[in-house]
């Protein structure tokens, strides 16, 4: 409708936004073609309910865990920015939410915090804050598996199974040591200062590396997810 307007359309997006849209498009296409997130799932009400639970429960819990850890270590930034909350509206990222629907993994708005304000070693603080989010997903998955098969209602069990699966996938996905995922922050905290140039390079090409990992390592990631799910189910079953 506004073909000549400089403030609308593709050209109005920042470079980061353009990359993000392109990445999501490629991931959705990959999911549909490979069966990772088949169209059939979109007709499954249990999958839709599980995705809604991820967006409105798991994502806020994940980001709140990051925020709570940072605040506990002495940094008020998440609280000042309104991220120290379980309110989904403070955390939802539309692109990450859409990606969850098609592929089973995605993201929320990342919590910002300042390592300069923490009261412990900065490297340790980075590791703890980064781990808090993925660990929260693992806890949610464990709770879902604990209640799985506790009822004879198949719809509830299917929902819990899907919810647990997505949370474990988010746990594994977020620990991949590629920027901007949580795993990259843990990796950088463990690397010596002499690897600064390597860290800059990884940050610069993070999205491309992530694409390679997803396209080339999808079966490996799925295998890890299934192994963790079986272990958790054996633990709580």
C-alpha positions as CSV (number, residue, x, y, z in Angstrom):
1,X,0.0,0.0,0.0
2,X,2.9,2.3,0.7
3,X,5.6,1.1,-1.9
4,X,7.6,4.3,-1.8
5,X,7.5,5.0,1.9
6,X,11.0,4.8,3.5
7,X,9.4,4.1,6.9
8,X,7.6,0.9,6.0
9,X,8.5,-2.5,4.6
10,X,11.7,-4.4,4.5
11,X,14.0,-1.3,4.2
12,X,12.6,0.1,7.4
13,X,14.0,-2.8,9.4
14,X,17.4,-2.7,11.0
15,X,20.1,-5.0,9.8
16,X,19.6,-7.2,12.9
17,X,15.9,-7.3,12.4
18,X,16.4,-8.3,8.7
19,X,18.7,-11.1,9.8
20,X,16.2,-12.2,12.4
21,X,13.4,-12.4,10.0
22,X,15.5,-14.2,7.5
23,X,16.6,-16.7,10.1
24,X,13.1,-17.4,11.3
25,X,11.9,-17.8,7.6
26,X,14.7,-20.3,7.0
27,X,14.1,-22.2,10.2
28,X,10.3,-22.4,9.5
29,X,11.0,-23.6,6.0
30,X,13.5,-26.2,7.3
31,X,11.0,-27.4,9.9
32,X,8.2,-27.8,7.3
33,X,10.4,-29.6,4.8
34,X,12.2,-31.9,7.2
35,X,9.2,-32.8,9.4
36,X,10.8,-31.3,12.5
37,X,7.8,-29.1,12.9
38,X,5.4,-30.7,10.4
39,X,2.1,-29.0,9.4
40,X,0.3,-31.8,11.2
41,X,1.4,-30.5,14.5
42,X,-0.5,-27.3,13.8
43,X,-3.7,-29.3,13.7
44,X,-2.9,-30.9,17.1
45,X,-4.7,-29.0,19.9
46,X,-2.3,-30.5,22.5
47,X,0.7,-29.1,20.6
48,X,-1.0,-25.7,20.3
49,X,-1.8,-25.7,24.1
50,X,1.8,-26.7,24.8
51,X,3.2,-23.9,22.7
52,X,0.8,-21.4,24.4
53,X,2.1,-22.7,27.8
54,X,5.7,-22.3,26.7
55,X,5.1,-18.7,25.5
56,X,3.0,-17.6,28.5
57,X,4.6,-19.7,31.3
58,X,8.0,-21.3,30.3
59,X,9.4,-18.2,28.6
60,X,8.5,-15.8,31.5
61,X,9.9,-18.4,34.0
62,X,13.1,-18.7,31.9
63,X,13.7,-14.9,31.7
64,X,12.6,-14.4,35.3
65,X,15.2,-17.0,36.4
66,X,17.9,-14.9,34.6
67,X,16.6,-11.7,36.2
68,X,16.3,-13.2,39.7
69,X,19.8,-14.6,39.6
70,X,21.2,-11.2,38.5
71,X,19.2,-9.4,41.2
72,X,20.3,-12.0,43.8
73,X,23.9,-11.3,42.9
74,X,23.5,-7.6,43.5
75,X,22.5,-6.1,40.1
76,X,19.2,-4.1,40.1
77,X,19.1,-3.7,36.3
78,X,16.5,-6.3,35.6
79,X,14.2,-4.9,38.3
80,X,14.7,-1.4,37.0
81,X,13.8,-2.4,33.5
82,X,10.7,-4.3,34.5
83,X,12.0,-7.7,33.8
84,X,11.9,-9.0,37.4
85,X,8.4,-10.4,36.8
86,X,6.5,-13.4,35.6
87,X,4.2,-11.2,33.5
88,X,4.4,-12.7,30.0
89,X,4.0,-9.2,28.4
90,X,7.4,-8.2,29.7
91,X,9.2,-11.1,28.1
92,X,7.4,-12.2,24.9
93,X,9.3,-11.8,21.6
94,X,6.8,-12.3,18.6
95,X,9.4,-13.8,16.3
96,X,10.6,-16.3,19.0
97,X,7.0,-17.2,19.8
98,X,6.2,-17.9,16.1
99,X,9.3,-20.1,15.8
100,X,8.3,-22.2,18.8
101,X,5.0,-23.0,17.0
102,X,6.8,-24.4,14.0
103,X,10.0,-25.9,15.3
104,X,9.6,-26.4,19.1
105,X,12.4,-23.9,20.0
106,X,12.5,-20.2,20.0
107,X,13.3,-17.3,22.4
108,X,11.9,-14.4,24.5
109,X,13.4,-11.0,25.0
110,X,16.8,-11.4,26.6
111,X,17.2,-10.0,30.1
112,X,19.8,-7.2,30.4
113,X,22.0,-7.0,33.4
114,X,25.3,-5.4,34.3
115,X,28.2,-7.6,35.6
116,X,29.8,-4.5,37.1
117,X,27.1,-4.5,39.8
118,X,27.5,-8.1,41.1
119,X,29.1,-8.9,44.4
120,X,31.0,-12.0,43.3
121,X,33.5,-12.9,40.7
122,X,32.2,-11.6,37.3
123,X,33.0,-14.8,35.4
124,X,31.1,-16.9,38.0
125,X,28.2,-14.4,37.9
126,X,28.0,-14.8,34.1
127,X,27.9,-18.6,34.4
128,X,25.2,-18.5,37.1
129,X,23.0,-16.0,35.4
130,X,23.3,-17.8,32.0
131,X,22.6,-21.2,33.5
132,X,19.5,-20.0,35.5
133,X,17.3,-19.8,32.4
134,X,18.0,-23.2,30.9
135,X,17.9,-24.9,34.3
136,X,14.4,-23.4,34.8
137,X,13.3,-25.2,31.6
138,X,14.7,-28.5,32.9
139,X,12.8,-28.0,36.1
140,X,9.5,-27.3,34.3
141,X,10.1,-30.4,32.1
142,X,10.7,-32.5,35.2
143,X,7.4,-31.3,36.8
144,X,5.5,-32.0,33.6
145,X,6.9,-35.6,33.5
146,X,6.1,-36.1,37.2
147,X,2.4,-35.5,36.5
148,X,2.5,-37.4,33.2
149,X,0.4,-40.6,33.3
150,X,-1.0,-39.6,36.7
151,X,-4.4,-39.2,35.0
152,X,-6.3,-41.3,32.5
153,X,-7.2,-38.3,30.4
154,X,-5.1,-38.7,27.3
155,X,-5.4,-35.1,26.2
156,X,-3.8,-34.0,29.5
157,X,-1.0,-36.5,29.2
158,X,-0.4,-35.5,25.5
159,X,-0.2,-31.9,26.6
160,X,2.3,-32.6,29.4
161,X,4.4,-34.7,27.1
162,X,4.6,-31.9,24.5
163,X,5.3,-29.3,27.2
164,X,8.1,-31.5,28.7
165,X,9.6,-32.1,25.2
166,X,9.7,-28.4,24.3
167,X,11.2,-27.5,27.6
168,X,14.0,-30.0,27.3
169,X,14.6,-28.9,23.7
170,X,14.9,-25.3,25.0
171,X,17.3,-26.5,27.7
172,X,19.5,-28.1,25.1
173,X,19.1,-25.4,22.5
174,X,20.0,-22.6,24.9
175,X,23.2,-24.3,26.1
176,X,24.6,-24.5,22.5
177,X,27.8,-22.4,22.8
178,X,26.9,-20.1,19.9
179,X,26.0,-16.4,20.3
180,X,23.5,-15.2,21.2
181,X,22.4,-18.3,23.2
182,X,23.1,-18.7,26.9
183,X,25.7,-21.3,26.2
184,X,27.9,-18.8,24.5
185,X,28.0,-16.6,27.6
186,X,29.1,-19.6,29.6
187,X,31.8,-20.5,27.1
188,X,33.1,-16.9,27.0
189,X,33.3,-16.8,30.8
190,X,35.4,-20.0,30.8
191,X,37.7,-18.9,28.0
192,X,40.9,-16.9,28.9
193,X,41.1,-13.2,28.0
194,X,43.6,-14.1,25.2
195,X,40.7,-15.5,23.2
196,X,39.0,-12.1,22.9
197,X,39.4,-12.0,19.1
198,X,37.8,-15.5,18.8
199,X,34.9,-14.3,20.9
200,X,34.4,-11.3,18.7
201,X,34.4,-13.5,15.6
202,X,31.9,-15.9,17.2
203,X,29.6,-13.0,18.1
204,X,29.9,-11.5,14.6
205,X,28.9,-14.7,12.8
206,X,26.7,-16.2,15.6
207,X,23.5,-16.4,13.5
208,X,25.3,-18.1,10.7
209,X,26.9,-20.6,13.0
210,X,23.6,-21.2,14.7
211,X,22.1,-22.0,11.3
212,X,24.8,-24.5,10.5
213,X,24.3,-26.1,13.9
214,X,20.6,-26.4,13.4
215,X,20.7,-27.7,9.9
216,X,23.7,-30.0,10.3
217,X,23.2,-31.1,13.9
218,X,19.4,-31.4,14.2
219,X,19.4,-35.2,14.6
220,X,22.1,-35.0,17.2
221,X,20.1,-32.4,19.2
222,X,17.0,-34.5,18.9
223,X,19.0,-37.5,20.2
224,X,20.2,-35.5,23.2
225,X,16.7,-34.3,24.0
226,X,15.3,-37.8,23.9
227,X,18.1,-39.1,26.1
228,X,17.4,-36.4,28.7
229,X,13.6,-37.0,28.5
230,X,14.1,-40.7,29.2
231,X,16.4,-40.0,32.1
232,X,14.0,-37.5,33.6
233,X,11.0,-39.8,33.2
234,X,13.0,-42.6,34.8
235,X,13.9,-40.3,37.7
236,X,10.3,-39.2,38.4
237,X,8.4,-42.1,37.1
